[in-house]
Amino acid sequence: MEPLCPDRRRLLGALPALAALSGCASLPAEAISVDVAVVGGLSLCGVWPRLADAAGRSLGLSVRTAVAAPKEGVIPAMAQGRAQLLLIHASDEAMSLEAAGLASAARVWGWNEHVFAGPAHDPARVRGAADGVEAMRRIIACGSPFIALRDPGSYTVVQRLWRRAGIRPDARWLRADTGPRPQAVLQLAAELQAYAVVGHIPLHFGKMGAPGIELLLHGDPLMRRPYVLLTPGPRHPADAGQRRSAQRLAEHLLSAPGQQELALANVAAGGPWIFGRDSMPLVNDTGGGQE
């Protein structure tokens, strides 16, 4: 048998490496689009459509809104694979997606705001309060009724204000939310001439309201709730390319350029409606005040 020349031996020795390189080239390419499920308020206020367009241009991706709905609509969209990225309020439902392996760990992306609404004649003078804690104290001192809304977001904010103000619920002024649905709370407020804490976006954009009930106080950072983002977990049906694109979009939304795009989208939508992820002060939520 004729001996191999040195050049031929080197070529044969390189074949395994060449084979490996060709295998890498066959990996799925990054998807050119990302389907996103967003809780309805993000679209209702106009911020998300503008942000999706800006982020898509920055990344060279098509950022598509698969569904914009209450959490009952967006959670299944993520779990079933119709969306590769989810933007939702921090909640037990979001955590359950991670626990089931359908989503990554939730990361805070932004915040929405809750506000005080009440009778236009404002007997407790909430309009002149410095912040939510003072507004709550004025309502109790006045003896005006306050409705404890059963919506989890408003409930969380109200509990925070009560703890920081040292207020214990009392049947003399506290009223239960007995309406047919959470969005009807301001109709009950109109009947009782009561105050309530509600989301700024649904109030401003007409998802809730009643004659004689007005926005009285907004702008308190301690009355905000977090939006979180989630990308596919190990049991999510997304393929490798979709996962990489979703992760790229998530990292961009959390980055300084992405947060600047959020700020610009807020301006364009006449906000601010959605606040940046670093806009919330650190809070000791057990009544000890800010840290």
VMD Tcl script that draws the C-alpha trace (Angstrom):
set ca {
  {0.00 0.00 0.00}
  {1.31 3.38 -0.98}
  {2.17 5.52 2.09}
  {0.14 8.72 2.66}
  {1.87 11.94 1.96}
  {1.99 14.49 4.85}
  {-0.57 16.83 3.24}
  {-3.06 14.00 2.81}
  {-2.59 12.85 6.39}
  {-3.30 16.38 7.62}
  {-6.48 16.53 5.51}
  {-7.78 13.21 6.84}
  {-7.01 14.31 10.41}
  {-9.07 17.45 9.92}
  {-12.19 15.59 8.79}
  {-13.69 15.12 12.30}
  {-13.41 18.85 12.98}
  {-14.98 19.68 9.61}
  {-17.82 17.30 10.33}
  {-18.43 19.01 13.67}
  {-18.51 22.42 12.00}
  {-21.02 21.24 9.44}
  {-23.18 19.92 12.28}
  {-23.17 23.35 13.96}
  {-24.33 24.93 10.72}
  {-27.41 22.69 10.72}
  {-28.70 24.06 14.07}
  {-32.07 25.88 13.78}
  {-31.65 29.51 12.82}
  {-32.93 32.20 15.15}
  {-36.61 32.89 14.52}
  {-37.31 36.14 12.68}
  {-40.39 36.85 14.80}
  {-41.47 36.67 18.44}
  {-45.09 36.21 19.49}
  {-45.85 38.08 22.72}
  {-48.80 37.80 25.09}
  {-49.48 40.98 27.07}
  {-51.97 41.81 29.78}
  {-54.64 44.03 28.26}
  {-53.77 47.37 29.86}
  {-50.41 47.46 28.09}
  {-52.17 47.61 24.73}
  {-55.16 49.63 25.93}
  {-52.95 52.57 26.91}
  {-51.04 52.44 23.61}
  {-47.60 51.87 25.12}
  {-47.03 48.26 24.09}
  {-47.78 48.64 20.34}
  {-45.29 51.52 20.14}
  {-42.69 49.68 22.21}
  {-43.08 46.47 20.20}
  {-42.42 48.41 17.00}
  {-39.35 50.16 18.45}
  {-37.87 46.97 19.92}
  {-38.46 45.11 16.67}
  {-36.57 47.75 14.71}
  {-33.68 47.67 17.19}
  {-33.34 43.88 17.00}
  {-34.32 43.26 13.40}
  {-37.24 41.11 14.57}
  {-40.96 41.07 13.92}
  {-42.49 41.51 17.39}
  {-46.08 40.32 17.10}
  {-48.82 40.57 19.72}
  {-50.33 37.10 19.94}
  {-52.93 38.12 22.50}
  {-53.73 41.17 24.64}
  {-56.20 40.17 27.35}
  {-56.70 39.74 31.10}
  {-54.47 37.15 32.74}
  {-57.10 34.46 32.09}
  {-56.33 34.88 28.39}
  {-52.57 35.42 28.36}
  {-51.55 32.59 30.73}
  {-52.96 29.87 28.41}
  {-51.36 31.54 25.38}
  {-47.93 31.17 26.99}
  {-48.57 27.68 28.32}
  {-49.79 26.38 24.96}
  {-46.91 27.89 22.99}
  {-48.91 30.53 21.12}
  {-46.59 33.10 22.71}
  {-42.84 32.91 23.41}
  {-42.76 35.92 25.73}
  {-45.27 36.99 28.37}
  {-45.76 40.42 29.95}
  {-48.06 40.26 32.95}
  {-48.47 41.54 36.49}
  {-46.53 39.65 39.13}
  {-48.98 37.02 40.35}
  {-49.44 33.46 41.54}
  {-50.46 32.51 38.01}
  {-47.17 33.80 36.59}
  {-45.21 31.89 39.23}
  {-47.15 28.71 38.44}
  {-45.90 28.85 34.84}
  {-42.33 28.74 36.11}
  {-43.12 25.98 38.60}
  {-44.60 23.89 35.77}
  {-41.48 24.35 33.63}
  {-43.38 26.35 31.03}
  {-41.64 29.66 31.70}
  {-38.38 31.08 32.95}
  {-38.04 32.93 36.23}
  {-40.10 36.12 36.20}
  {-38.15 39.38 36.02}
  {-39.53 42.84 36.76}
  {-39.80 44.86 33.56}
  {-41.96 47.85 34.55}
  {-44.73 49.12 36.81}
  {-48.28 50.34 36.49}
  {-50.00 52.83 38.78}
  {-53.05 52.74 41.03}
  {-54.95 55.89 41.94}
  {-57.66 57.18 44.23}
  {-61.10 57.71 42.73}
  {-64.10 59.09 44.59}
  {-66.96 61.60 44.69}
  {-66.37 64.73 42.64}
  {-67.17 66.95 45.65}
  {-64.40 65.07 47.56}
  {-65.53 65.43 51.20}
  {-62.24 63.99 52.50}
  {-60.13 66.46 50.45}
  {-58.13 63.66 48.84}
  {-57.20 65.97 45.95}
  {-54.96 67.97 48.27}
  {-53.17 65.00 49.85}
  {-49.42 64.68 49.41}
  {-49.53 60.91 48.75}
  {-51.60 57.78 49.13}
  {-50.94 57.35 52.85}
  {-52.17 60.86 53.61}
  {-55.18 60.36 51.32}
  {-56.15 57.22 53.22}
  {-55.80 58.98 56.57}
  {-58.01 61.84 55.36}
  {-60.72 59.43 54.25}
  {-60.78 57.67 57.61}
  {-60.68 60.97 59.57}
  {-63.59 62.28 57.53}
  {-65.62 59.12 58.09}
  {-66.24 58.69 54.37}
  {-66.82 55.13 53.17}
  {-63.96 53.32 51.45}
  {-64.51 50.25 49.26}
  {-61.98 47.43 49.59}
  {-61.84 46.33 45.95}
  {-61.44 42.57 45.51}
  {-59.12 42.96 42.53}
  {-55.73 41.56 43.66}
  {-53.77 44.56 42.40}
  {-55.84 47.17 44.20}
  {-55.99 44.97 47.30}
  {-52.18 44.77 47.43}
  {-51.79 48.54 47.11}
  {-54.44 49.27 49.74}
  {-52.86 46.84 52.20}
  {-49.51 48.61 51.71}
  {-51.07 52.01 52.40}
  {-52.87 50.72 55.51}
  {-49.69 49.24 56.93}
  {-47.63 52.36 56.30}
  {-50.36 54.58 57.77}
  {-50.90 52.33 60.80}
  {-54.57 51.88 59.85}
  {-56.66 48.88 60.93}
  {-59.78 48.11 58.86}
  {-62.96 49.19 60.63}
  {-66.56 48.42 59.73}
  {-67.51 52.02 60.46}
  {-65.95 53.16 57.18}
  {-64.93 50.01 55.27}
  {-67.31 48.67 52.64}
  {-67.09 45.36 50.78}
  {-66.90 45.22 46.99}
  {-70.22 43.49 46.28}
  {-70.55 44.41 42.61}
  {-71.12 41.80 39.90}
  {-67.54 42.18 38.62}
  {-64.42 44.07 39.74}
  {-64.79 46.66 36.97}
  {-68.16 47.72 38.45}
  {-66.65 48.94 41.71}
  {-67.02 52.62 40.82}
  {-70.73 52.18 40.19}
  {-70.94 51.01 43.80}
  {-68.77 53.97 44.82}
  {-71.26 56.31 43.16}
  {-74.15 54.71 45.05}
  {-72.34 54.92 48.40}
  {-70.47 58.18 47.71}
  {-67.36 56.20 48.58}
  {-63.67 56.21 47.69}
  {-61.70 53.37 46.09}
  {-58.22 52.58 44.80}
  {-58.27 51.44 41.16}
  {-55.91 51.05 38.22}
  {-55.11 54.32 36.43}
  {-55.25 52.78 32.95}
  {-58.75 51.22 33.15}
  {-60.09 54.36 34.85}
  {-58.62 56.76 32.29}
  {-59.52 54.67 29.24}
  {-63.11 53.98 30.26}
  {-62.91 50.35 31.35}
  {-64.42 51.43 34.68}
  {-66.22 54.54 35.84}
  {-69.49 56.00 37.05}
  {-71.26 59.38 36.99}
  {-69.98 61.71 39.70}
  {-66.83 59.67 40.38}
  {-63.50 61.26 39.41}
  {-59.76 60.68 39.57}
  {-58.63 62.47 42.73}
  {-55.01 61.49 43.36}
  {-52.29 59.87 41.29}
  {-48.49 59.94 41.02}
  {-47.52 58.14 44.24}
  {-44.73 55.63 43.43}
  {-45.80 53.48 46.39}
  {-49.10 52.84 44.60}
  {-47.46 50.93 41.76}
  {-47.49 47.21 40.91}
  {-44.85 45.31 38.95}
  {-45.09 43.95 35.45}
  {-42.87 40.92 34.90}
  {-41.65 39.22 31.75}
  {-41.26 35.49 31.22}
  {-39.56 33.55 28.43}
  {-39.97 29.82 27.59}
  {-39.04 27.28 30.24}
  {-37.82 23.72 29.52}
  {-41.34 22.35 28.94}
  {-42.53 25.20 26.71}
  {-43.18 24.02 23.12}
  {-41.03 26.74 21.50}
  {-38.20 25.49 19.28}
  {-34.57 26.49 19.70}
  {-34.76 29.40 17.27}
  {-37.88 30.81 18.91}
  {-36.26 30.53 22.32}
  {-33.21 32.49 21.23}
  {-35.32 35.24 19.68}
  {-37.56 35.48 22.75}
  {-34.51 35.71 25.00}
  {-33.00 38.45 22.85}
  {-36.23 40.44 23.06}
  {-36.46 39.96 26.84}
  {-32.89 41.12 27.42}
  {-33.49 44.14 25.20}
  {-36.65 45.16 27.08}
  {-34.71 44.98 30.36}
  {-31.67 46.85 29.03}
  {-31.00 50.58 29.19}
  {-31.87 51.07 25.47}
  {-35.06 49.06 25.91}
  {-36.09 51.04 28.97}
  {-35.43 54.26 27.04}
  {-37.73 52.97 24.30}
  {-40.35 52.34 27.01}
  {-40.02 55.94 28.19}
  {-40.42 57.25 24.63}
  {-43.43 54.98 24.03}
  {-45.02 56.45 27.17}
  {-44.56 59.97 25.87}
  {-45.99 59.05 22.49}
  {-49.01 57.44 24.19}
  {-49.71 60.54 26.28}
  {-48.57 58.89 29.53}
  {-46.73 57.97 31.55}
  {-48.85 54.85 31.90}
  {-46.07 52.28 32.38}
  {-43.08 53.20 34.55}
  {-39.52 51.92 34.16}
  {-38.27 48.95 36.13}
  {-36.02 51.06 38.40}
  {-38.68 53.69 39.20}
  {-40.07 52.07 42.36}
  {-38.52 53.05 45.70}
  {-37.39 50.30 48.04}
  {-40.16 49.60 50.51}
  {-40.40 47.86 53.84}
  {-43.95 46.66 53.39}
  {-44.48 45.76 57.06}
  {-45.02 49.35 58.14}
  {-41.43 50.36 58.82}
  {-41.25 52.89 56.01}
  {-38.76 53.23 53.16}
  {-35.34 51.66 53.38}
}
mol new
graphics top color blue
foreach p $ca { graphics top sphere $p radius 0.5 }
foreach p [lrange $ca 0 end-1] q [lrange $ca 1 end] { graphics top cylinder $p $q radius 0.2 }
display resetview
